[in-house]
Every structure is written in structure tokens, then in C-alpha cells.
Amino acid sequence: MKAVPVGRAGSRRAAALGMKRGRAAWPCAIAMLATLGSATGLLATTAQPRSAGARVGDPGAWERVVYGIEFRDASGELIGHPFLGGFNLPRPQLADADGDGDLDLFLQERSNRVMFFRNVSTGGAPDYRWVTDSYEDLAVGEWFRFVDVDLDGDLDLLAEEPYSYIRYYRNDGGSGPASYVLATDTLRDVAGEAIFSDRQNIPNAADIDCDGFLDLLIGRLTGTITRYEAETVDGDGVPRFRHITDSFEDIEIIGAFQGSLHGANTMALEDVDQDGDHDLFWGDFFEPGLLLIENTGTCATPVLRGTPRPFPLGDPVGTSGYNAPALGDVDRDGDMDLVMGVLGGAFDPKTSGVENLYQFEQGADGAFRVVTSRLIRTVDVGSESFPALTDLDADGDLDLLISNKIDTVNNRRGHLYVLENTGSATAPAFTARGAVPGLADQYHYAPAFGDLDGDGDEDVVMGSWSDRMAYYRNDGPGGGAGGILPRWTLVDSAVATLSRGRYTTPTLGDLDADGDLDLLVGESSGALNYYRNDGGPGAPAFELVSDEYQDIDLGRRSVPRLVDLDADGDLDLAVGYEIEGVRIFLNEGSPREPVFVETDPIPVPVPAFTTPVFADLDGDGDLDLLAGGIGGGLVFYRRVGGAG
């Protein structure tokens, strides 16, 4: 990218405002775990080869950390997997992936990726530990199903072939660990026609009539079920299916919302009552719970014509809707248990932004009871998290603040939560202390910290969903949030205002080397806004210089960070944005007149709507990466190659 002066075309207002004081502005294979230690033991990482002085764009410069830094919630309970990025729509499956006799957990949170959690329990309740975000690098589109397609006793895999067709991975692992091979990218009927499955629905398959041929059941948006049955096998060993009916068992699911709607759906087929036949579970976009259609027939002659009943029977679950069930004996006590992901349907999906992965245990009386609504404990504030690190209590280590888009209960605002570092500068440990009190009702709080009044402590410029940024002065020790917060005094509710657009994401840095902090702001359009501080180090006065700073445009939802990434003494620029990733612009100018030129992005997976922050979290002298995003959680990458 060639750097060009902003004055050429970089700002619609620069010419009108003029350039103050004659200054010009310028443009710009996941490894298996080496250990399965507890959350308070060794760090769980996906290690890359270490290389001294690795550039920020080198894969070897970053090492992912998933657990190992201690996090505790407000009640003191340990958060076992803090850095998974949060869950918004977890789609679970249960399968014994490693051939050790227990059920492991698989989750799909993002398109085309399957997360794998190994069950490391030696008996009784499961103990799931993260292994990878991309199990065997399988491409699964929008859904996946473990099914014994070839009826050889192991679990194969069906998944979406974009868009709305069915891909088949054959398991060649036998009785040992699974080994998946793509058998075909599209299942077909006996006439050779591709079988269509709406991508927003998750089908299922089983030998439902016990005749030795696989039945494929596809839910439709009409609330009905299409049934196919395997009839032949082609030359590659892939089954061909005969269409049986578009109205399997005359089932028609009508959602509870307004009494007459059909929608996206997901199914599970299991013998929940252990009478030798398959029962049917149904989750629907317009149904707040989970429906059970009991098989009142036999294995050879299934009958699923009864009235769908809310499940668990007698104490049905209620969520925001579109619930995805997976059944199996997870505690190895001889009966069926249930894991259920909440994808979010017609009943206010924001309410399930945190509690959305349920485990139900079947008791000796046959009743199902909720064990947890957060089966995998991770840092999660709902959706679109925004982290910030600063020493709130002046004890020499970095504390963490994290905001969300909107509260999961109160739809009038978001929250900015505080996690106190109860460890040290080199061995951090975080404990939740609640939300920051006294902030005006807003969404998407985006704090930027810096000493704006020259008194030696860090003040706050607070962005939000609006077009304005507020200035809060740090007036010393305060209270709230467990006593950790300083006393923040609102000085100006509009210390800077966008010329157009919304969703202000500020960062502070001395962009002109005059000894005070200037303001760079991202926004919904993806452009960057530069406000020069003309008030000096003790009394900030931000003046708009450019609302298209250095012609840098991220497309949508830019989140800039000013930080010296290459340790050369000047400020570089890192920017998150709507598409998952962190783009890097190194300063090839000078501290007084920066020229930001794009280089290789940081080559690590981060959530969409990326909100990065860089800080030395482990006290080893280089900058680590902490990022929030769409899932409401955090991902963390430790810098291992040094600055360069």
C-alpha cells in the first residue's frame, strides 16, 4: 500500500477545518495439548515454533492460550476455559472421538469449524478439556451430524455442503480414534439427483425402522419432515437414497410463537426411554423449549404420531428458542443424558447470550434435571465484547475491563464489567467484581485510557454506540465494583463527536509528538477519525483533523489501537474490524509525522467484530494480544518471538 497525504482526498472536512499549526496528516494446524492440566496449572496453548525477534506478522510470533490464567466469577467459581471467545449459538454433538469408551464433546460456534473437547473424566460426571477449534480441519458448513452412515459400528459424519446440500465423511478409524475421509461432497438419490437440505435446519439420520438401511430425516421450514432411505451403494461405497415421503408420520410442528408459525429446526434421534426404538426430539425457531415425540411403536414398526410434548416431561426447559439437542450417556451410568445448545429463536435471543449450553442428567426415576446452563465455562458477557487493560487500583499490575453490546436482561443498555488482577504483573489472575456504576445508559462501551489532565493517573475517553465520546476524569480512589474502581467524574459528555456515523471506538496516543495525547477513533463505516489535542497535556481539547485518516478504510466497524508493535520508538496502528482479523499498519514516517503503511496482518484466528488490545500481560517485556468479538468472550495470544 502506498501512503498518500490526506489532503489529496482523505477528508471531507479537512479543507474546511484547515491544518492547525502547519502540520500535515499522513495516511497507511492446531497442535494437540502437551498437557491436560487444570485451569490453575500449566497454560493450555496451541504452540507455534518460537523465533527470536519474529515480526508481528509471523505465525511463530504468537502462541494461543486457552486456559491456565486463573479466572473466577463474582461468586468465586473457577472459569475453566476463559479464552474461548464466548458462545452465542453452540451446536453440540457427543461422540467417542478417541476410542477410550467415553463421550467427548463437539461444538460448532462458527461456520465450517468444529471445536473438540476431550472427556478426561475417569468416571462419573464428564470433565471436558479443550483440544482444538478446528477438529481434523473438517469443513462442515453450517451444521454437522455424527451418524453411522455405513452401519459398520463407528460414527461417520454428515455436514453441510454449501449451500444446502449434504457432505459425507466416512470414518476409517474403526474401533480406535476416529479418522475422517471425505467420501462425497453431495449425497444423492437413486436417480443421481442431489438431496437438498435447507441450511438453516439441522437434519439427522438413523436406521429408524431397524431394517438395516439408513433413514435420512430432513426437517423443512413448513414444520414437516422429509424421509429418505438408503437403497443402494455406488462404486465409491457411498449410499444412494430413495425418497419415501415429504410428510414423515404426518408430523407438522407449529411453533408456540403466535400459534401458527414454522421455522428453522433441528432434530435428534435416540432411544431416550430405553424401550428399543428411536424417539424424536425437535427444536424449533418458534418454540421456546424442546419437544419430544415418543415412539409408541417398535423398532421394526415405528409410530411417531403422538402429540409433541415439552421436554423434560413435567419440568420443561424454556429458552430464547431454537434449541439443538444431543443425547448420550455422558456420566456412564447406563441411561441417556442430554446436552442442548441454545441457538436463539423468536424469544429474545440476547437473553441466551451467556447461558446457552445446557446439560441435563437423567436420574434413577427417569426424570431429566438441569445440571448446568453453562457446560463449558468461559469468559462470556453476551455478545460483541470489548476488552481494555489498565491498572485500575494502582497496585502495579493490569486489571481487565470488558463490555458487551447489550445486557442479557436489560435491553436499555450494555455494561462495562471489571475483573481485578488478584495475581501479579508476571502471573495474572482475575476475579470478577461486577459492573462499573454511574455510566450513562449506552450500548457498546469502548473505554480508552490515558492521562489527559497531567496528574499522573489514567483518565477515560468512553466510546459507545452513539456518535459521541465522553471524558471521565480520574479523581483518585473511589468505590463500586468491589472497591477497585477509582472515582470517575464526568467532565464532558461529548468531548469529541463524529462528523458522520456511529459506534465510536477511541484510542489515545501522541500522534504528533508534542507531549499530549491525541485521539484516533474507529466507527461503523470502517474509516478512522483523527482528533488532534490542541489543549496540551493538562486540559484536552480535541479538534477534528480528518474523518478519513490516511485513507485507511476497514470496510465496517473499525477498532483502532495505537501501540509500538515493532519496538522502534514510534506508534504503529493495529485495527480490528467486522471480518475476523487484526490488520497492521506500521509507522514508516516519524513520531511527529506518522505514515502508516499496511503490512502482514496478525496471522491468528480471532472472532469477527474483532476488538484487539495489546499489553504485556505476562510481564516478559513484549506485547501480547487480547481480543474480544462477536461471541462475547476473549481470545488470548502470548507474544513469544519478541518484538520486531
C-alpha positions in Angstrom: 0.0 0.0 0.0 1.4 3.4 -1.0 1.0 6.2 1.6 -0.6 9.4 0.3 -1.3 12.7 2.0 -4.7 13.1 3.5 -5.1 16.5 1.9 -5.4 14.9 -1.5 -8.7 13.1 -0.8 -8.5 11.9 2.7 -11.1 14.1 4.5 -14.4 15.7 3.6 -13.8 18.3 6.3 -10.0 18.7 6.4 -10.0 21.6 3.9 -12.7 23.5 5.7 -11.1 23.0 9.1 -7.6 23.7 8.0 -4.4 22.1 9.3 -3.6 23.6 12.7 -0.1 24.9 13.2 1.0 24.0 9.7 1.1 20.2 10.4 0.0 17.7 7.8 -1.7 14.4 8.5 -0.5 11.4 6.5 -2.2 8.1 5.6 -1.5 3.9 5.7 -2.5 -26.5 12.4 -3.7 -26.6 15.8 -1.4 -28.8 17.9 -2.7 -31.3 20.4 -2.2 -30.4 24.0 1.0 -31.3 25.6 -0.8 -31.4 28.9 -4.3 -31.6 30.1 -3.6 -29.7 33.4 -6.2 -27.9 35.4 -7.0 -24.2 34.9 -4.7 -23.3 37.7 -1.8 -25.3 36.3 0.0 -25.2 33.0 -1.2 -23.0 30.2 -3.2 -24.7 27.5 -1.8 -23.4 24.3 -1.6 -24.1 20.6 2.1 -23.7 20.2 3.9 -22.3 17.2 7.7 -22.6 16.7 9.5 -19.9 18.7 11.7 -17.5 16.8 13.6 -14.6 18.4 12.7 -11.2 17.0 9.9 -12.6 14.9 7.9 -9.9 13.1 4.3 -9.2 14.2 3.0 -10.9 11.0 4.9 -14.1 11.5 2.9 -17.2 12.7 5.8 -18.0 15.0 5.4 -14.8 16.9 2.2 -15.9 18.7 1.1 -18.7 21.0 -2.6 -19.2 21.8 -3.6 -19.5 25.5 -7.0 -21.1 26.2 -6.7 -21.9 29.9 -4.1 -21.6 32.6 -4.6 -18.0 33.6 -6.9 -18.1 36.6 -10.3 -16.5 36.2 -13.0 -16.5 38.8 -16.6 -15.2 38.6 -18.2 -12.9 41.1 -19.1 -15.9 43.3 -15.5 -17.2 43.3 -16.2 -20.1 41.0 -13.3 -21.0 38.7 -13.8 -20.4 35.0 -12.2 -23.4 33.4 -11.7 -22.2 29.8 -11.5 -18.4 30.0 -10.2 -17.7 26.5 -12.5 -19.5 24.1 -14.2 -16.3 22.7 -17.6 -16.9 24.1 -20.7 -18.8 22.8 -23.7 -17.3 21.0 -25.1 -20.4 19.2 -23.3 -23.6 20.2 -24.4 -26.6 18.3 -23.3 -29.7 20.3 -22.7 -33.3 19.4 -21.5 -36.2 21.5 -19.2 -38.9 20.2 -16.2 -41.1 21.4 -13.5 -39.5 19.2 -10.5 -41.2 20.8 -11.8 -44.7 21.4 -11.4 -44.6 25.1 -15.0 -45.6 25.9 -16.5 -42.2 27.0 -18.3 -39.5 25.1 -16.3 -36.4 24.0 -18.0 -33.1 23.2 -18.0 -31.4 19.9 -19.4 -27.8 19.4 -19.9 -25.7 16.3 -19.9 -22.0 17.1 -18.6 -20.7 13.8 -19.2 -21.7 10.2 -17.1 -24.5 8.8 -15.3 -25.3 12.1 -15.9 -27.9 14.8 -14.5 -27.4 18.3 -13.3 -30.6 20.1 -13.3 -31.1 23.9 -11.9 -34.4 25.1 -13.6 -36.0 28.1 -10.8 -36.6 30.6 -13.0 -37.9 33.4 -12.1 -41.3 34.8 -15.7 -42.0 35.6 -19.0 -40.3 36.6 -19.6 -36.7 35.6 -17.8 -35.7 32.4 -14.8 -33.4 32.5 -14.3 -31.7 29.1 -11.0 -30.1 28.2 -10.5 -28.1 25.0 -8.2 -29.6 22.4 -8.8 -27.6 19.2 -11.2 -25.1 17.5 -10.9 -27.0 14.2 -11.3 -30.7 14.6 -9.3 -32.5 11.9 -9.8 -29.4 9.8 -13.2 -30.7 8.8 -15.2 -28.3 6.6 -18.8 -28.6 7.8 -20.6 -25.6 6.5 -23.4 -24.6 8.9 -24.1 -27.9 10.6 -22.7 -31.4 11.3 -24.0 -34.7 12.5 -22.3 -37.8 13.8 -24.1 -40.8 12.2 -23.2 -44.4 11.4 -23.8 -43.9 7.7 -22.4 -47.2 6.5 -23.7 -49.2 9.5 -20.3 -50.6 10.4 -20.4 -49.7 14.0 -18.5 -46.4 14.1 -19.7 -42.9 13.7 -19.3 -41.2 10.3 -20.0 -37.5 9.8 -22.7 -35.7 7.8 -22.3 -32.0 7.3 -23.5 -29.1 5.1 -22.0 -28.8 1.6 -22.6 -25.1 0.9 -25.2 -24.3 0.1 -27.9 -26.6 1.4 -26.5 -30.0 0.3 -25.1 -32.8 2.3 -21.4 -33.8 2.6 -20.4 -37.3 3.8 -17.2 -38.0 5.7 -16.5 -41.7 6.2 -14.8 -42.8 9.5 -12.0 -45.2 8.7 -10.7 -45.3 12.3 -12.5 -48.5 13.2 -12.7 -49.1 17.0 -9.8 -46.7 17.7 -9.7 -42.9 17.3 -11.8 -41.5 14.5 -10.2 -40.9 11.1 -12.4 -39.0 8.7 -12.1 -39.2 4.9 -14.3 -37.3 2.5 -16.4 -39.9 0.8 -18.6 -37.5 -1.2 -19.4 -33.8 -1.2 -23.0 -34.4 -2.1 -25.4 -37.2 -1.1 -27.7 -38.2 -4.0 -30.9 -40.1 -4.5 -31.2 -43.3 -6.6 -31.7 -41.1 -9.7 -28.5 -39.3 -9.2 -30.1 -36.0 -8.1 -28.5 -34.1 -5.2 -30.5 -34.2 -2.0 -31.4 -30.7 -0.8 -31.5 -29.7 2.9 -32.3 -26.2 4.0 -29.1 -24.9 5.5 -30.8 -23.3 8.5 -32.2 -26.7 9.5 -30.1 -29.5 11.0 -31.2 -32.9 9.8 -30.5 -36.3 11.3 -30.2 -39.9 10.3 -30.6 -43.4 11.9 -32.0 -46.8 10.9 -35.3 -45.8 12.3 -37.2 -48.9 11.2 -34.4 -51.4 12.0 -34.3 -52.9 8.5 -30.5 -52.5 8.0 -30.8 -49.4 5.8 -30.1 -45.8 7.0 -33.0 -43.4 7.1 -32.3 -39.7 6.5 -34.8 -37.3 8.0 -34.7 -33.6 6.9 -36.8 -31.0 8.7 -38.5 -28.4 6.4 -39.4 -24.8 7.1 -43.1 -25.9 6.9 -42.6 -27.9 10.1 -42.8 -31.3 8.3 -40.1 -34.0 7.8 -38.9 -35.4 4.5 -37.7 -39.1 4.7 -35.2 -40.8 2.5 -33.9 -44.4 2.9 -30.6 -45.7 1.7 -31.2 -48.3 -1.0 -28.0 -48.9 -3.0 -24.3 -48.2 -2.7 -22.4 -46.6 -5.6 -18.9 -47.7 -6.7 -17.3 -45.5 -4.1 -19.2 -47.1 -1.3 -21.5 -44.1 -0.9 -25.2 -44.8 -0.3 -27.9 -43.7 -2.7 -31.2 -42.8 -1.1 -34.8 -43.3 -2.3 -37.3 -40.6 -1.5 -40.0 -42.1 0.8 -42.2 -39.1 1.8 -42.4 -35.4 2.4 -44.7 -35.9 5.4 -43.0 -38.4 7.7 -45.5 -39.8 10.2 -47.7 -36.8 9.4 -45.6 -34.7 11.7 -46.2 -31.0 11.5 -44.6 -28.8 14.1 -46.4 -25.5 14.8 -44.3 -23.1 16.9 -45.7 -21.6 20.1 -44.9 -18.1 19.0 -48.2 -16.5 17.8 -49.6 -20.1 17.5 -49.1 -20.8 13.8 -45.5 -20.3 12.7 -42.9 -22.8 11.3 -39.2 -22.1 11.3 -35.7 -23.3 11.4 -35.4 -26.6 13.2 -33.0 -29.3 14.5 -33.6 -33.0 15.4 -32.1 -35.7 17.5 -33.0 -39.4 17.2 -32.3 -41.5 20.3 -33.9 -44.2 22.4 -34.5 -42.0 25.4 -36.8 -44.4 27.3 -34.7 -47.4 26.5 -37.6 -49.4 25.0 -35.6 -50.4 21.9 -36.8 -47.8 19.4 -35.9 -44.3 18.3 -37.7 -41.3 19.8 -37.6 -37.9 18.1 -36.5 -34.6 19.7 -37.3 -31.4 17.9 -36.0 -27.9 18.5 -37.8 -25.1 16.6 -37.1 -21.4 16.0 -40.6 -20.6 17.2 -40.6 -22.9 20.1 -39.0 -21.8 23.5 -38.4 -25.3 24.6 -37.6 -28.8 23.3 -40.2 -31.1 22.0 -40.3 -34.9 22.4 -42.3 -37.1 20.1 -42.3 -40.6 21.7 -42.1 -43.6 19.5 -45.0 -45.7 20.6 -44.4 -48.4 18.1 -41.5 -50.8 17.9 -38.1 -50.8 16.3 -39.4 -52.5 13.2 -42.6 -50.6 13.1 -42.0 -47.0 14.4 -45.1 -44.9 15.3 -44.4 -41.2 15.9 -47.9 -39.8 15.6 -48.5 -38.7 19.2 -48.7 -35.1 20.4 -45.3 -33.4 20.8 -44.6 -32.9 24.5 -42.4 -30.2 26.0 -39.2 -31.8 27.4 -38.1 -32.6 30.1 -41.5 -34.1 30.9 -43.1 -32.4 33.9 -40.4 -29.6 34.1 -39.8 -28.4 30.5 -36.9 -26.1 29.7 -37.6 -22.6 28.3 -35.1 -20.5 26.5 -35.0 -18.0 23.7 -35.8 -20.8 21.2 -34.2 -22.9 18.5 -32.7 -25.5 20.9 -30.2 -28.1 19.5 -30.3 -31.4 21.4 -27.6 -34.1 21.6 -28.2 -37.3 23.6 -25.8 -39.8 25.1 -24.7 -41.4 28.4 -22.3 -38.7 29.4 -21.9 -39.8 33.0 -21.7 -43.6 32.1 -24.4 -44.7 34.5 -26.3 -46.7 31.9 -29.0 -44.2 30.9 -29.4 -41.4 28.4 -28.4 -37.8 29.2 -28.9 -34.6 27.2 -26.7 -31.8 26.1 -28.6 -28.8 24.5 -27.3 -25.7 22.7 -29.4 -22.6 22.5 -29.1 -21.1 19.1 -31.6 -18.3 19.8 -35.0 -18.1 18.1 -38.1 -16.0 18.3 -37.9 -15.3 22.1 -35.4 -12.5 22.5 -32.0 -14.2 21.6 -30.0 -11.7 23.7 -31.3 -13.4 26.8 -29.3 -16.6 25.9 -26.1 -14.8 25.1 -24.3 -16.3 28.1 -26.4 -19.3 29.4 -26.8 -21.3 26.2 -25.1 -24.7 26.7 -27.2 -27.0 28.9 -26.5 -30.4 30.4 -29.4 -32.5 31.7 -28.8 -35.6 33.7 -31.3 -38.5 33.8 -31.9 -39.7 37.3 -32.9 -43.1 38.6 -36.5 -42.1 38.4 -36.1 -41.4 34.6 -36.6 -37.7 35.1 -34.2 -35.2 33.5 -32.8 -32.4 35.6 -30.6 -29.4 34.6 -27.0 -29.8 35.8 -25.8 -26.6 34.3 -26.7 -24.0 31.7 -23.0 -23.3 31.0 -21.5 -26.7 30.4 -18.2 -25.1 29.2 -17.3 -22.2 31.5 -15.6 -19.4 29.6 -15.4 -15.6 29.9 -18.6 -14.5 28.2 -20.5 -11.2 28.6 -23.1 -12.0 25.9 -22.2 -10.6 22.5 -19.6 -8.2 20.9 -17.2 -7.9 23.8 -14.7 -5.1 24.0 -11.7 -5.5 26.4 -9.4 -2.9 27.9 -6.4 -3.4 30.2 -5.2 -0.8 32.7 -4.0 -0.6 36.3 -7.3 0.4 37.9 -6.2 0.1 41.6 -2.6 1.4 41.1 -1.0 -1.8 42.5 1.4 -2.4 39.7 -0.5 -5.0 37.6 -3.0 -4.8 34.8 -6.7 -5.2 35.6 -9.3 -6.1 32.9 -12.5 -4.3 31.8 -14.8 -5.9 29.3 -18.0 -4.6 27.9 -20.8 -6.1 25.9 -23.2 -4.9 23.2 -26.3 -5.2 25.3 -27.2 -6.6 28.7 -28.8 -10.1 28.6 -31.7 -8.9 30.8 -32.0 -5.1 30.5 -32.3 -4.2 26.8 -31.9 -0.5 27.6 -28.1 -0.6 27.9 -24.9 -2.6 27.9 -22.4 -3.0 30.8 -18.7 -2.5 31.4 -17.5 -5.2 33.7 -14.4 -5.1 35.9 -12.1 -8.1 36.6 -9.5 -7.3 39.2 -6.0 -8.7 38.8 -5.5 -10.5 42.1 -2.3 -12.1 40.9 0.7 -10.1 39.8 2.3 -8.3 36.8 4.0 -11.5 35.7 1.4 -14.1 36.9 -2.0 -12.5 36.4 -5.2 -14.0 38.0 -8.5 -12.3 37.5 -11.7 -12.1 39.7 -15.0 -10.5 38.5 -16.0 -7.5 40.6 -19.2 -6.5 38.9 -20.1 -3.7 36.5 -18.9 -0.1 36.5 -21.6 2.1 38.2 -22.6 5.6 37.3 -22.2 5.4 33.5 -24.9 6.9 31.3 -27.2 4.3 29.6 -25.5 3.3 26.4 -24.6 0.3 24.3 -21.1 -0.8 23.3 -19.0 0.9 25.9 -15.5 1.3 24.5 -13.0 2.8 27.0 -9.6 4.3 26.1 -7.3 5.1 29.0 -4.7 7.8 29.3 -3.5 10.6 31.5 -5.4 13.5 29.9 -5.1 16.1 32.8 -1.4 15.5 33.6 -1.9 14.4 37.2 -0.2 11.0 36.8 -3.3 8.7 36.8 -5.3 7.4 33.9 -8.5 9.1 32.8 -11.0 7.7 30.4 -12.4 8.6 27.0 -15.5 6.4 26.6 -16.9 5.5 23.2 -20.3 3.9 22.7 -22.9 3.1 20.1 -23.6 6.8 19.7 -21.6 9.4 17.7 -20.2 11.0 20.9 -17.4 10.2 23.2 -17.4 11.1 26.9 -14.5 12.2 29.0 -14.2 10.9 32.6 -11.5 12.3 34.9 -9.9 10.1 37.4 -10.2 11.8 40.8 -8.4 9.2 42.9 -9.7 6.3 45.0 -13.4 5.6 44.8 -15.6 2.6 45.2 -18.0 0.3 43.4 -17.1 -2.9 41.6 -15.6 -4.4 44.8 -13.8 -1.2 45.7 -11.3 -1.5 42.9 -12.6 1.5 40.8 -11.2 5.0 41.1 -13.6 7.8 41.3 -14.5 8.8 37.7 -16.0 12.2 37.3 -17.8 13.1 34.0 -16.1 16.2 32.6 -17.6 16.3 29.1 -20.3 14.0 27.7 -19.2 15.0 24.1 -15.5 15.6 24.3 -15.5 14.6 20.6 -18.3 13.9 18.1 -18.1 12.1 14.8 -18.8 14.1 11.6 -21.0 11.1 10.5 -21.6 7.6 11.5 -21.8 5.9 14.9 -20.2 3.3 17.1 -17.2 5.2 18.4 -14.1 3.1 19.3 -11.4 5.5 20.6 -7.7 5.0 21.2 -5.3 7.6 22.7 -1.7 8.3 21.6 0.7 11.2 20.9 0.4 11.2 17.1 2.3 14.4 16.7 5.0 14.1 19.4 4.1 17.3 21.1 3.7 15.8 24.6 -0.1 15.3 24.8 -2.5 12.5 23.9 -4.3 12.8 20.6 -7.4 10.8 19.7 -7.9 8.3 16.9 -11.5 6.9 16.6 -12.9 4.0 14.7 -16.6 3.9 13.6 -19.3 1.9 11.9 -18.3 2.8 8.4 -14.8 1.4 8.8 -13.0 4.7 8.4 -10.7 6.3 11.1 -11.1 9.8 12.6 -8.2 11.8 13.8 -8.7 14.4 16.5 -5.6 16.4 17.4 -5.3 17.5 21.1 -4.8 21.3 20.9 -5.3 21.8 24.7 -1.9 20.4 25.9 -1.1 17.7 28.4 -3.3 19.2 31.2 -6.5 20.3 29.5 -7.5 18.2 26.5 -9.2 19.9 23.6 -9.8 17.6 20.6 -10.0 19.2 17.1 -11.1 17.1 14.1 -8.3 16.9 11.5 -9.6 14.1 9.3 -12.6 11.8 9.3 -10.9 9.6 6.7 -7.5 9.4 8.3 -4.7 8.4 5.9 -7.4 6.9 3.6 -7.4 3.8 5.8 -10.8 2.1 5.5 -11.6 -1.3 7.0 -15.0 -1.7 5.4 -17.1 -1.8 8.5 -16.7 -1.4 12.3 -13.1 -0.3 12.7 -11.5 -0.6 16.1 -8.0 1.1 16.2 -5.2 0.7 18.7 -2.1 2.9 18.8 0.8 0.9 20.0 4.5 0.4 19.2 4.4 -3.1 17.7 7.9 -3.2 16.3 9.7 -1.6 19.2 11.2 1.1 17.2 10.1 4.0 19.4 7.1 5.3 17.4 3.4 4.4 17.4 2.1 1.8 15.0 -1.5 1.1 14.3 -3.5 -2.2 14.7 -7.1 -2.3 13.7 -9.8 -4.8 14.3 -13.0 -4.8 12.2 -16.2 -6.7 11.2 -14.4 -9.5 9.4 -12.4 -11.7 11.8 -8.8 -10.4 11.9 -6.4 -7.8 13.0 -4.8 -5.6 10.3 -1.4 -4.0 11.0 -0.1 -0.6 9.7 3.5 0.1 10.7 4.7 3.7 11.0 7.2 4.3 8.3 7.3 8.0 9.0 8.3 9.5 12.3 6.9 10.1 15.7 6.0 13.6 14.7 4.6 12.8 11.3 3.5 9.2 11.2 3.0 7.4 7.9 1.0 4.2 8.4 1.7 1.6 5.8 -0.1 -1.8 5.8 1.9 -4.9 6.4 1.0 -8.5 7.0 -1.9 -9.0 9.4 -1.6 -10.9 12.6 -1.9 -14.5 11.4 -4.0 -16.0 14.2 -7.7 -16.8 14.4 -9.8 -14.1 16.2 -13.5 -13.6 16.4 -15.5 -11.5 13.9 -16.1 -7.9 15.0 -12.6 -8.0 16.4 -11.7 -5.7 19.3 -8.0 -6.1 19.9 -5.9 -4.8 22.8 -2.1 -5.1 23.2 -0.4 -5.2 26.6 2.4 -7.1 28.3 0.1 -9.4 30.3 2.7 -11.9 31.4 5.4 -9.3 32.2 8.1 -10.7 29.8 8.7 -7.4 28.1 6.7 -7.8 24.9 3.1 -7.1 23.9 0.6 -9.8 24.0 -2.8 -9.8 22.2 -6.2 -10.0 23.9 -9.2 -9.8 21.6 -12.9 -9.7 22.1 -15.6 -10.1 19.4 -18.9 -11.3 18.3 -19.2 -14.3 20.8 -18.9 -12.0 23.8 -15.7 -13.6 25.2 -12.0 -13.3 24.8 -9.1 -14.9 22.9 -5.6 -14.5 24.1 -2.3 -14.9 22.2 1.0 -14.6 24.1 3.9 -13.0 22.1 6.7 -15.5 22.0 9.0 -14.2 19.3 9.9 -10.9 20.8 9.4 -7.5 19.2 10.5 -7.0 15.6 
